[in-house]
Amino acid sequence: MAFTRQVLDEGDEQIEFLATAADTKGELIRCRLTVEPKRPGPPEHSHPAQEEIFRVERGRLGYKLGTETHEAGPGEVAVVPPGTNHTFWNAGTEPMVVVTDVRPALRSEDFIETIHVLIRDGRLNAGGKRANPVLMAVVAREFRDEWRLTNLSPVARALMPVLAFFGRRTGLRGHYRADGKAASRAAAARV
């Protein structure tokens, strides 16, 4: 479970939790992202029921919103409505710092923590390239209310539930905690 001022550090990206779901009674989570140049952005995705807002503090934010590509600089804001295909990256030559809000919070903290742990532990590459499809299916299924891959072929989309089932049966989990303790959807629901 994330806590205020916690920093997840992957070397070329740091995520600092500024406000957690517990702090805001589930209204939002707020994070400061520091992203080095040339770090790949996440795969194109959407948040089915969440709005995401990026406020650029330093550097250049590149982002794709639907089919359009944009850039934003210091003081500018990018808003991603719920259900909108998007991705983002550092479009400059210096570290980019953005503060992002995700509303409502749902289980986004757990999702962010899971992706961080998988990248940190070498089980997932930044940007999602060359990802283990079974592991990604388990994670995508776990966080289907918070995050959906949007550039999947119809065949890949149809296989996701089957791969997730197979992955769970072989011991893969959908949520990985930074402290190494086991986590589950049921445990998260009790919190």
ABEGO torsion letter per residue (X at the ends): XBBBGBBBBAGABBBBBABBAAAAGGABBBBBBBBBBGBBBBBBBBBAABBBBBBBABEBBBBBBEABBBBBBBGBBBBBBBGBBBBBBBABABBBBBBBBBOBAEAAAAAAAAAAAAAAAGABBBGGBGBBAAAAAAAAAAAAAABBBABBBAAAAAAAAAAAAAAAAAGBBABBBAAGBBBBAAAAAAX
